[in-house]
Amino acid sequence: MARPEEMEEAGRISIAKDVVSTIAALAAAEIPGVFAPSGEPFPRGPAARRHVETELLGGRVRVSLRIAVEYGRAVPEVVQELQEKIKAEVERMTALPVEAVDVEVTRVVFSEEQS
């Protein structure tokens, strides 16, 4: 790993909040049973960012998102898998430590509602 003085010589790196939000949204889209609050499949790309909020505080990340969960799935298990996936992907891709992944489940999606 590069020493801090070596990194200073190479220049500064900054990562926009939108980049972190996009990574979190893409991770959310990969979890079975997770939907957008509207009940539609979790969107990918810029559209997903409207469901994800990111805070960068002193080099640490806090992610908050709103989701719907498919009926019949255990909500705590889905949310825990989602939190772990987002934390792992954001840390892997940005090297920023994730302080928390807050998830608000806003509704349950029934199979006849799914697009």
Backbone as CSV, one residue per row, in Angstrom:
resi,resn,N_x,N_y,N_z,CA_x,CA_y,CA_z,C_x,C_y,C_z
1,MET,0.846,-1.189,0.000,0.000,0.000,0.000,0.885,1.245,0.000
2,ALA,0.446,2.240,-0.688,1.222,3.479,-0.792,1.241,4.212,0.545
3,ARG,2.372,4.785,0.854,2.481,5.602,2.062,1.799,6.948,1.796
4,PRO,1.290,7.607,2.858,0.596,8.885,2.678,1.410,9.906,1.904
5,GLU,2.732,9.944,2.134,3.534,10.940,1.414,3.605,10.617,-0.078
6,GLU,3.546,9.336,-0.433,3.540,8.958,-1.848,2.223,9.382,-2.497
7,MET,1.122,9.239,-1.760,-0.175,9.636,-2.305,-0.221,11.140,-2.520
8,GLU,0.370,11.890,-1.614,0.398,13.340,-1.754,1.142,13.744,-3.019
9,GLU,2.228,13.048,-3.327,2.990,13.368,-4.522,2.203,13.070,-5.788
10,ALA,1.379,12.040,-5.759,0.611,11.650,-6.934,-0.582,12.572,-7.175
11,GLY,-1.057,13.231,-6.160,-2.209,14.115,-6.300,-3.337,13.689,-5.379
12,ARG,-4.410,14.433,-5.430,-5.556,14.214,-4.555,-6.658,13.504,-5.306
13,ILE,-7.390,12.634,-4.623,-8.535,11.937,-5.214,-9.778,12.354,-4.449
14,SER,-10.811,12.701,-5.176,-12.097,12.953,-4.531,-13.171,12.163,-5.280
15,ILE,-14.142,11.688,-4.528,-15.212,10.880,-5.110,-16.525,11.590,-4.824
16,ALA,-17.293,11.861,-5.862,-18.564,12.572,-5.718,-19.600,11.684,-5.029
17,LYS,-20.503,12.317,-4.304,-21.578,11.590,-3.638,-22.413,10.797,-4.636
18,ASP,-22.608,11.343,-5.832,-23.403,10.636,-6.840,-22.766,9.308,-7.243
19,VAL,-21.446,9.251,-7.227,-20.751,8.000,-7.555,-21.063,6.956,-6.485
20,VAL,-20.983,7.340,-5.233,-21.277,6.416,-4.136,-22.744,5.993,-4.196
21,SER,-23.636,6.932,-4.473,-25.064,6.614,-4.575,-25.329,5.623,-5.699
22,THR,-24.663,5.800,-6.820,-24.838,4.888,-7.948,-24.349,3.490,-7.594
23,ILE,-23.203,3.391,-6.941,-22.676,2.084,-6.520,-23.670,1.404,-5.577
24,ALA,-24.199,2.155,-4.625,-25.166,1.600,-3.674,-26.430,1.135,-4.385
25,ALA,-26.904,1.915,-5.337,-28.117,1.562,-6.069,-27.909,0.305,-6.913
26,LEU,-26.766,0.201,-7.557,-26.481,-0.990,-8.359,-26.407,-2.229,-7.473
27,ALA,-25.829,-2.088,-6.290,-25.781,-3.205,-5.347,-27.195,-3.595,-4.905
28,ALA,-28.041,-2.607,-4.655,-29.423,-2.881,-4.235,-30.183,-3.633,-5.319
29,ALA,-29.940,-3.281,-6.572,-30.633,-3.924,-7.692,-30.277,-5.404,-7.810
30,GLU,-29.168,-5.825,-7.223,-28.732,-7.215,-7.313,-29.318,-8.118,-6.227
31,ILE,-29.990,-7.541,-5.246,-30.513,-8.332,-4.130,-31.924,-8.813,-4.457
32,PRO,-32.143,-10.133,-4.444,-33.493,-10.654,-4.719,-34.502,-10.153,-3.682
33,GLY,-35.669,-9.764,-4.157,-36.729,-9.311,-3.275,-36.720,-7.835,-2.975
34,VAL,-35.724,-7.091,-3.501,-35.645,-5.645,-3.271,-36.204,-4.921,-4.498
35,PHE,-37.106,-3.992,-4.239,-37.734,-3.207,-5.292,-37.653,-1.726,-4.945
36,ALA,-37.889,-0.890,-5.939,-38.018,0.548,-5.699,-39.280,0.755,-4.854
37,PRO,-39.380,1.859,-4.137,-40.561,2.105,-3.310,-41.877,2.050,-4.089
38,SER,-41.820,2.283,-5.392,-43.022,2.230,-6.224,-43.483,0.804,-6.489
39,GLY,-42.631,-0.176,-6.193,-42.961,-1.567,-6.465,-42.352,-2.082,-7.749
40,GLU,-41.711,-1.209,-8.499,-41.045,-1.603,-9.740,-39.660,-2.143,-9.417
41,PRO,-39.047,-2.877,-10.347,-37.670,-3.324,-10.106,-36.779,-2.133,-9.781
42,PHE,-35.812,-2.344,-8.880,-34.924,-1.251,-8.488,-34.187,-0.768,-9.725
43,PRO,-34.288,0.519,-10.045,-33.672,1.026,-11.275,-32.148,1.028,-11.206
44,ARG,-31.533,1.033,-12.368,-30.074,1.114,-12.468,-29.732,2.493,-13.034
45,GLY,-28.524,2.929,-12.808,-28.067,4.199,-13.361,-28.587,5.387,-12.592
46,PRO,-28.625,6.546,-13.253,-28.990,7.793,-12.574,-30.382,7.775,-11.933
47,ALA,-31.324,7.030,-12.502,-32.679,6.986,-11.943,-32.695,6.395,-10.538
48,ALA,-31.765,5.519,-10.242,-31.717,4.871,-8.930,-31.323,5.839,-7.827
49,ARG,-30.598,6.877,-8.180,-30.102,7.807,-7.163,-31.213,8.533,-6.427
50,ARG,-32.412,8.587,-7.001,-33.495,9.276,-6.287,-33.966,8.487,-5.064
51,HIS,-33.574,7.208,-4.969,-33.939,6.384,-3.821,-32.794,6.244,-2.824
52,VAL,-31.643,6.831,-3.150,-30.446,6.678,-2.325,-29.901,8.052,-1.953
53,GLU,-29.613,8.231,-0.678,-28.963,9.458,-0.211,-27.617,9.076,0.378
54,THR,-26.614,9.876,0.091,-25.270,9.588,0.564,-24.711,10.800,1.281
55,GLU,-24.073,10.552,2.426,-23.365,11.601,3.154,-21.905,11.195,3.252
56,LEU,-21.037,12.140,2.992,-19.600,11.929,3.171,-19.170,12.796,4.343
57,LEU,-18.796,12.151,5.438,-18.458,12.871,6.657,-17.054,12.507,7.102
58,GLY,-16.120,13.408,6.937,-14.757,13.170,7.390,-14.131,11.918,6.823
59,GLY,-14.339,11.682,5.549,-13.762,10.511,4.905,-14.535,9.231,5.138
60,ARG,-15.679,9.317,5.779,-16.532,8.153,6.014,-17.845,8.338,5.266
61,VAL,-18.488,7.228,4.944,-19.712,7.265,4.144,-20.887,6.764,4.970
62,ARG,-22.010,7.434,4.791,-23.282,6.969,5.355,-24.281,6.951,4.205
63,VAL,-24.903,5.805,3.979,-25.855,5.629,2.882,-27.232,5.392,3.477
64,SER,-28.242,6.055,2.923,-29.635,5.835,3.319,-30.424,5.547,2.054
65,LEU,-31.296,4.547,2.118,-32.128,4.280,0.950,-33.506,3.807,1.358
66,ARG,-34.441,4.019,0.437,-35.824,3.608,0.606,-36.090,2.474,-0.380
67,ILE,-36.728,1.414,0.126,-36.997,0.261,-0.725,-38.378,-0.306,-0.429
68,ALA,-38.804,-1.208,-1.298,-39.949,-2.079,-1.054,-39.402,-3.499,-1.052
69,VAL,-40.074,-4.379,-0.321,-39.645,-5.778,-0.236,-40.766,-6.663,-0.749
70,GLU,-40.377,-7.672,-1.482,-41.326,-8.629,-2.041,-42.034,-9.398,-0.928
71,TYR,-43.346,-9.533,-1.071,-44.145,-10.265,-0.091,-43.643,-11.707,0.017
72,GLY,-43.553,-12.193,1.243,-43.119,-13.557,1.481,-41.661,-13.660,1.884
73,ARG,-40.907,-12.611,1.663,-39.491,-12.610,2.064,-39.374,-12.064,3.479
74,ALA,-38.426,-12.587,4.216,-38.190,-12.102,5.580,-37.494,-10.747,5.500
75,VAL,-38.187,-9.710,5.913,-37.676,-8.346,5.785,-36.312,-8.177,6.464
76,PRO,-36.135,-8.630,7.715,-34.815,-8.435,8.339,-33.680,-9.106,7.556
77,GLU,-33.935,-10.278,6.985,-32.896,-10.974,6.219,-32.564,-10.229,4.926
78,VAL,-33.597,-9.758,4.226,-33.375,-9.014,2.979,-32.594,-7.740,3.273
79,VAL,-32.990,-7.019,4.321,-32.336,-5.759,4.664,-30.889,-5.997,5.091
80,GLN,-30.644,-7.045,5.877,-29.272,-7.330,6.289,-28.397,-7.668,5.085
81,GLU,-28.921,-8.473,4.158,-28.159,-8.798,2.948,-27.873,-7.537,2.133
82,LEU,-28.868,-6.661,2.045,-28.718,-5.401,1.326,-27.653,-4.522,1.978
83,GLN,-27.702,-4.391,3.290,-26.713,-3.576,4.001,-25.295,-4.112,3.793
84,GLU,-25.141,-5.410,3.911,-23.818,-6.017,3.737,-23.295,-5.832,2.319
85,LYS,-24.171,-6.007,1.323,-23.772,-5.868,-0.086,-23.357,-4.433,-0.384
86,ILE,-24.151,-3.465,0.039,-23.831,-2.063,-0.221,-22.518,-1.686,0.464
87,LYS,-22.370,-2.057,1.720,-21.134,-1.744,2.449,-19.928,-2.332,1.727
88,ALA,-20.007,-3.588,1.355,-18.879,-4.259,0.697,-18.547,-3.619,-0.651
89,GLU,-19.558,-3.313,-1.452,-19.317,-2.753,-2.785,-18.771,-1.327,-2.711
90,VAL,-19.338,-0.506,-1.844,-18.856,0.873,-1.728,-17.411,0.877,-1.231
91,GLU,-17.118,0.082,-0.216,-15.746,0.040,0.299,-14.775,-0.524,-0.726
92,ARG,-15.193,-1.549,-1.455,-14.319,-2.148,-2.465,-14.023,-1.179,-3.604
93,MET,-15.023,-0.453,-4.039,-14.865,0.387,-5.223,-14.321,1.780,-4.928
94,THR,-14.474,2.246,-3.685,-14.035,3.610,-3.376,-12.919,3.670,-2.336
95,ALA,-12.701,2.598,-1.606,-11.747,2.549,-0.495,-12.149,3.484,0.653
96,LEU,-13.396,3.937,0.656,-13.911,4.763,1.747,-14.636,3.867,2.740
97,PRO,-14.405,4.041,4.041,-15.107,3.219,5.017,-16.582,3.621,5.115
98,VAL,-17.446,2.633,5.162,-18.881,2.879,5.285,-19.255,2.805,6.764
99,GLU,-19.728,3.914,7.271,-20.121,4.015,8.678,-21.450,3.311,8.923
100,ALA,-22.407,3.492,8.005,-23.735,2.901,8.184,-24.468,2.838,6.847
101,VAL,-25.356,1.859,6.758,-26.295,1.766,5.635,-27.682,1.700,6.266
102,ASP,-28.392,2.811,6.204,-29.730,2.907,6.780,-30.756,2.566,5.707
103,VAL,-31.679,1.656,6.034,-32.678,1.209,5.067,-34.064,1.464,5.631
104,GLU,-34.902,2.135,4.844,-36.303,2.342,5.204,-37.144,1.504,4.245
105,VAL,-37.860,0.529,4.792,-38.760,-0.293,3.984,-40.106,0.413,3.983
106,THR,-40.531,0.869,2.799,-41.741,1.685,2.708,-42.995,0.911,2.331
107,ARG,-42.814,-0.311,1.788,-43.999,-1.103,1.422,-43.604,-2.525,1.109
108,VAL,-44.644,-3.355,0.992,-44.488,-4.744,0.573,-45.062,-4.842,-0.833
109,VAL,-44.363,-5.540,-1.703,-44.776,-5.690,-3.100,-45.332,-7.104,-3.291
110,PHE,-46.535,-7.192,-3.823,-47.157,-8.482,-4.101,-46.839,-8.889,-5.535
111,SER,-46.805,-10.189,-5.801,-46.371,-10.688,-7.105,-47.169,-10.098,-8.263
112,GLU,-48.461,-9.843,-8.074,-49.260,-9.272,-9.165,-48.919,-7.816,-9.471
113,GLU,-48.221,-7.145,-8.546,-47.806,-5.752,-8.762,-46.518,-5.644,-9.523
114,GLN,-45.685,-6.675,-9.479,-44.348,-6.606,-10.063,-44.422,-6.449,-11.563
115,SER,-43.564,-5.565,-12.067,-43.523,-5.295,-13.520,-42.753,-6.361,-14.223
